[in-house]
């Protein structure tokens, strides 16, 4: 009997390891082309002499990610039963992504930037749709106690996508040219498709879920979603301006594009991997909301130190000090995002996992975009030093408000639990 239990435990661990590996590869799949557009393509276009204002058009590619919640209920509702709820959309979108990257490989710079934007919108739209299915599958696959692992897998997949889709593809372009680099990217994207065939969906659970169809209205009626939206607004609005000014500040400190690429896409992604794993370990000991608060205070202290270092002229004396600050900021960000996404999973209903999770992610992106959009105006009027000091003060308010929202939601949940008992 003991031997049977041991074998069962081993099988469970193997299944969990497989599910974890599959989710990492799935998140990597759509991160590859996205980080090519986010990291590699701007540098390549600038190398080709394209005006910075036209390169800024690439920001249009984020539009599908901001509005993907509109079609998230359809992804939860429509699928081919023989394939499975999530496998249907994962296969369809993965094929579309590969075709998009291949189309990009055979696009010449002489065609004009509009062609790159149109193909990019194709890739971004299907990547956003695929993300709905992956998020839903992650929430459905893991138990509440293992959401930390699902969130860690997401962070690892995105970090690997940044390294391979961004830095590695840029290196391939530099030494082998445009077409070879993009064909290699398409091949990497195609290879990730094998992970789709290893996903393990509970078909019995799919047929026994809520009688009501997944919808946005159902999501916004849930107190868990409303509380999470309030937390996102308070917590993330301060972080966005701080992150948005990192690259301009590095440029102004005379860092080269190659150095920035190495710092952000290679070292930064490596730090992100370690931070995500560390966060998953910590989430085994404490709640996601508690870790968010701890990281929030670390973030506050870092902003204050950066502001002081700039005002006191330390960055002019020690050139690499800013690089150290960037690495610490990226580590804090990855821990925060791993914690936040674990909290998103806890707040999502398994009855419409893709819809609930997508609403939270879209709102998080919206807050992040708005916060980032204001950063340039603030930094220009205040100067980098005062800018980060102001963010440090704002972060104190942000963390205190976040603590209040979390405590209030926990009290509400406890009251509901007591009423049920």
C-alpha positions in Angstrom: 0.0 0.0 0.0 2.9 2.4 0.9 4.5 1.6 -2.4 1.3 2.4 -4.3 1.0 5.8 -2.6 4.7 6.5 -3.4 4.1 5.7 -7.1 1.0 7.9 -7.1 2.9 10.8 -5.6 5.7 10.3 -8.2 3.2 10.3 -11.0 1.5 13.4 -9.6 4.9 15.2 -9.5 5.7 14.1 -13.1 2.3 15.4 -14.3 2.9 18.7 -12.5 6.3 19.0 -14.0 4.9 18.3 -17.4 2.1 20.9 -17.0 4.6 23.4 -15.8 6.9 22.9 -18.7 4.0 23.0 -21.2 2.8 26.4 -19.8 6.3 27.8 -19.9 6.6 26.9 -23.6 3.1 28.2 -24.4 3.9 31.6 -22.9 7.2 31.5 -24.7 5.3 30.8 -28.0 3.6 34.2 -28.2 6.4 36.1 -26.4 8.9 35.3 -29.2 7.3 37.4 -32.0 6.1 40.1 -29.5 9.5 40.7 -28.1 10.9 40.8 -31.6 8.6 43.7 -32.3 9.2 45.2 -28.8 13.0 44.9 -28.6 14.7 43.9 -31.9 12.6 45.6 -34.6 12.9 49.2 -33.2 16.7 48.8 -33.2 16.7 47.3 -36.7 14.5 50.0 -38.2 16.7 52.7 -36.6 19.7 51.0 -38.1 18.0 51.3 -41.4 17.6 55.0 -40.9 13.8 55.0 -40.1 12.6 58.2 -38.4 11.9 57.8 -34.6 8.4 59.2 -35.1 7.6 56.3 -37.5 9.1 53.8 -35.2 6.7 55.0 -32.6 3.9 53.6 -34.7 4.9 50.2 -33.4 3.0 51.1 -30.2 -0.2 50.5 -32.2 0.6 46.8 -31.8 -0.5 46.9 -28.2 -4.1 47.9 -29.1 -5.3 44.2 -29.3 -3.8 43.5 -25.9 -5.7 46.4 -24.3 -9.1 45.3 -25.8 -8.8 41.5 -25.8 -11.2 41.3 -22.9 -14.0 42.1 -25.5 -13.6 38.7 -27.2 -12.4 36.7 -24.2 -15.9 35.3 -23.4 -16.0 33.8 -27.0 -12.7 32.0 -26.4 -14.2 30.5 -23.2 -17.5 29.7 -25.0 -16.6 28.5 -28.5 -14.4 25.5 -29.3 -14.2 22.2 -31.1 -15.2 19.5 -28.6 -13.0 16.8 -30.2 -9.9 19.0 -29.8 -10.7 20.5 -26.4 -11.6 23.9 -25.0 -8.1 25.3 -24.9 -6.3 23.2 -27.5 -8.7 24.4 -30.2 -7.6 28.0 -29.9 -4.0 27.3 -29.1 -3.5 25.3 -32.3 -5.4 27.9 -34.4 -3.5 30.9 -33.0 -0.1 29.2 -33.1 -0.5 28.4 -36.9 -1.5 32.1 -37.4 1.6 33.3 -35.5 4.0 31.1 -37.5 2.4 32.4 -40.8 2.7 36.0 -39.6 6.4 35.6 -38.8 7.1 33.9 -42.1 5.3 36.8 -43.9 7.5 39.1 -42.0 10.6 37.2 -43.1 9.9 37.8 -46.8 9.0 41.5 -46.3 11.5 44.0 -47.6 12.3 47.3 -46.0 11.4 49.0 -49.3 7.8 47.9 -48.8 7.4 50.7 -46.2 6.7 50.7 -42.4 2.9 50.3 -42.9 3.4 46.7 -44.0 5.4 46.0 -40.9 2.6 47.5 -38.7 -0.1 45.5 -40.5 1.7 42.2 -40.2 2.5 43.2 -36.6 -1.2 43.8 -35.9 -1.9 40.3 -37.3 0.7 38.8 -35.0 -0.3 40.8 -32.0 -4.0 40.0 -32.4 -3.5 36.3 -32.5 -0.9 36.4 -29.7 -3.4 38.3 -27.5 -6.1 35.7 -28.4 -3.7 32.9 -27.6 -2.9 34.5 -24.3 -6.6 34.3 -23.3 -6.5 30.5 -23.9 -3.2 30.1 -22.1 -4.3 32.1 -19.1 -7.6 30.1 -18.9 -5.8 26.8 -19.2 -3.4 27.8 -16.4 -6.2 28.7 -14.0 -8.1 25.5 -14.9 -5.0 23.2 -14.6 -3.6 24.3 -11.3 -5.2 24.1 -7.9 -5.3 27.3 -5.8 -2.2 26.3 -3.8 -0.2 25.9 -7.0 -1.2 29.1 -8.7 2.3 30.4 -7.7 3.8 27.9 -10.0 1.5 28.9 -12.9 2.5 32.5 -12.4 6.1 31.6 -12.2 5.8 29.6 -15.4 4.3 32.7 -17.1 7.2 34.9 -15.9 9.8 32.4 -17.1 8.1 32.1 -20.5 8.0 35.8 -21.0 11.7 36.2 -19.9 12.8 33.5 -22.3 10.8 35.2 -25.0 12.6 38.5 -24.3 16.0 36.8 -24.6 15.2 34.7 -27.7 12.8 36.9 -29.6 14.6 40.1 -28.7 18.3 39.8 -28.1 18.9 36.5 -30.0 17.0 37.6 -33.1 18.8 40.9 -33.1 22.1 39.1 -33.0 21.0 36.8 -35.8 20.0 39.8 -37.9 23.4 41.5 -37.3 25.4 38.5 -38.5 23.1 36.7 -40.9 20.6 39.2 -42.2 16.9 39.9 -42.0 15.5 36.8 -43.8 17.7 34.3 -41.9 16.9 35.9 -38.6 13.1 35.9 -39.2 13.1 32.3 -40.6 14.9 31.2 -37.4 12.3 33.1 -35.3 9.4 31.4 -37.3 11.1 28.0 -36.7 11.4 28.6 -33.0 7.7 29.7 -32.9 6.7 26.6 -34.8 8.6 24.2 -32.5 6.7 25.5 -29.5 3.5 24.1 -31.1 4.5 20.7 -29.9 3.7 21.8 -26.4 0.0 22.1 -27.4 -0.3 18.4 -27.9 0.8 17.7 -24.3 -1.8 19.9 -22.6 -4.1 17.9 -20.4 -7.6 19.2 -20.3 -10.3 17.9 -18.0 -13.1 17.2 -20.5 -15.5 16.1 -17.8 -15.0 19.3 -15.9 -15.6 21.3 -19.1 -19.0 19.7 -19.6 -20.1 20.2 -15.9 -19.2 23.9 -15.5 -21.7 26.7 -15.1 -24.9 26.6 -17.1 -24.6 30.3 -17.8 -22.4 31.2 -20.7 -19.2 33.1 -19.9 -19.7 36.9 -20.1 -18.2 40.2 -19.0 -21.3 41.0 -17.0 -20.8 37.9 -14.8 -17.2 38.9 -14.2 -18.0 42.4 -13.1 -20.6 41.2 -10.6 -18.0 39.2 -8.7 -16.5 41.1 -5.7 -13.1 39.3 -6.3 -12.8 41.0 -9.7 -13.8 44.4 -8.4 -11.3 44.2 -5.5 -8.6 43.1 -7.9 -9.3 46.0 -10.3 -9.0 48.5 -7.4 -5.7 46.9 -6.3 -4.3 47.1 -9.9 -5.1 50.8 -10.1 -3.4 51.7 -6.8 -0.4 49.4 -7.1 0.6 49.6 -10.8 0.0 53.3 -11.6 3.3 54.2 -9.8 5.5 51.5 -11.3 4.7 52.4 -15.0 6.4 55.8 -15.0 9.5 54.5 -13.3 9.9 51.7 -15.8 9.2 53.9 -18.8 12.0 56.3 -18.1 14.7 53.6 -17.7 15.8 53.4 -21.4 15.8 57.2 -22.0 17.8 57.7 -18.8 20.3 55.0 -19.9 20.7 56.9 -23.2 21.2 60.2 -21.5 23.9 58.5 -19.3 25.7 57.6 -22.6 24.9 53.9 -22.6 25.1 52.4 -26.2 22.1 50.6 -27.7 24.2 47.3 -27.6 24.8 47.8 -23.8 21.1 48.6 -23.2 20.1 45.5 -25.2 22.5 43.4 -23.1 21.3 44.9 -19.9 17.5 44.7 -20.5 17.1 41.6 -22.7 19.8 39.3 -21.5 20.9 40.2 -18.0 17.5 41.6 -17.1 15.7 38.5 -18.4 18.1 36.3 -16.5 17.4 38.2 -13.4 13.7 37.9 -14.2 14.0 34.1 -14.3 15.7 34.0 -10.9 13.2 36.5 -9.4 10.2 34.5 -10.7 11.5 31.3 -9.2 12.3 33.1 -5.9 8.8 34.6 -5.9 7.2 31.1 -6.4 9.2 29.8 -3.4 8.1 32.8 -1.3 4.5 32.3 -2.3 4.6 28.8 -0.8 5.1 30.5 2.6 3.1 33.7 2.3 0.0 35.0 0.5 0.4 36.7 -2.9 -1.1 39.9 -1.5 1.4 40.0 1.4 4.4 39.5 -1.0 3.0 42.4 -3.1 3.1 44.7 -0.1 6.6 43.7 0.8 7.8 44.2 -2.7 5.9 47.6 -2.8 8.0 48.8 0.1 11.2 47.6 -1.6 10.1 49.5 -4.7 9.5 52.6 -2.7 13.0 52.5 -1.1 14.6 51.9 -4.5 12.9 54.9 -6.1 14.1 57.1 -3.2 17.7 55.8 -3.6 17.7 56.3 -7.3 16.4 59.9 -6.9 19.0 60.7 -4.3 21.8 59.1 -6.4 20.9 61.3 -9.4 20.5 64.5 -7.3 23.9 63.9 -5.6 25.6 63.2 -8.8 26.6 59.6 -8.0 25.7 58.3 -11.5 28.2 60.7 -13.0 30.9 59.3 -10.8 30.0 55.6 -11.1 28.8 54.8 -14.6 27.7 51.2 -13.9 25.6 52.3 -10.8 22.6 53.0 -13.0 22.9 49.5 -14.5 22.8 48.0 -10.9 19.7 50.1 -10.2 18.0 48.8 -13.4 18.8 45.2 -12.5 17.3 45.6 -9.0 14.2 47.3 -10.4 13.7 44.5 -12.9 14.1 41.9 -10.1 11.5 43.7 -8.0 9.2 44.0 -11.1 9.3 40.3 -11.8 8.6 39.3 -8.2 5.7 41.8 -8.2 4.3 40.5 -11.5 4.6 36.8 -10.4 2.7 37.7 -7.2 0.2 39.8 -9.0 -0.6 37.1 -11.6 -0.9 34.5 -8.8 -3.5 36.8 -7.2 -5.3 37.2 -10.6 -5.5 33.4 -10.8 -7.0 33.2 -7.3 -9.5 35.9 -8.2 -10.6 34.2 -11.4 -13.5 31.8 -11.6 -12.8 28.4 -13.1 -16.2 28.7 -14.8 -14.9 31.5 -17.1 -11.2 31.5 -16.3 -10.1 33.0 -19.6 -12.6 35.9 -19.3 -11.9 36.8 -15.7 -8.1 36.7 -16.0 -8.1 38.6 -19.2 -10.2 41.4 -17.8 -7.6 41.8 -15.0 -4.6 41.7 -17.3 -6.2 44.2 -19.8 -6.9 46.7 -17.0 -3.4 46.2 -15.7 -2.0 47.0 -19.1 -4.3 50.0 -19.4 -3.1 51.4 -16.1 0.5 50.7 -17.1 0.1 52.4 -20.5 -1.5 55.5 -19.0 1.1 55.7 -16.3 3.9 55.3 -18.8 2.4 58.0 -21.1 2.6 60.6 -18.3 6.2 59.7 -17.4 7.9 61.8 -20.1 6.1 65.0 -19.2 6.9 64.5 -15.5 10.5 63.6 -16.0 11.1 66.6 -18.4 9.5 69.1 -16.0 11.0 67.7 -12.8 14.3 66.2 -13.9 15.2 62.6 -13.4 16.3 63.0 -9.7 13.1 64.8 -8.5 11.0 62.6 -10.8 12.1 59.4 -8.8 11.8 61.2 -5.5 8.2 62.1 -6.3 7.6 58.5 -7.4 9.0 57.3 -4.1 6.5 59.5 -2.2 3.7 58.3 -4.5 4.7 54.7 -3.9 4.2 55.2 -0.2 0.6 56.3 -0.8 0.2 53.4 -3.3 1.3 50.7 -0.9 -0.8 52.1 2.0 -3.9 52.2 -0.3 -3.2 48.7 -1.5 -3.0 47.4 2.1 -6.4 49.0 2.8 -8.0 47.4 -0.3 -6.6 44.0 0.6 -7.7 44.2 4.2 -11.2 45.4 3.3 -11.6 42.6 0.7 -10.4 40.0 3.2 -12.9 41.2 5.8 -15.7 41.0 3.2 -14.7 37.5 2.3 -14.6 36.5 5.9 -18.1 37.8 6.5 -19.5 35.9 3.6 -17.8 32.8 4.8 -19.2 33.2 8.3 -22.7 33.7 6.8 -22.4 30.4 4.8 -21.4 28.6 8.0 
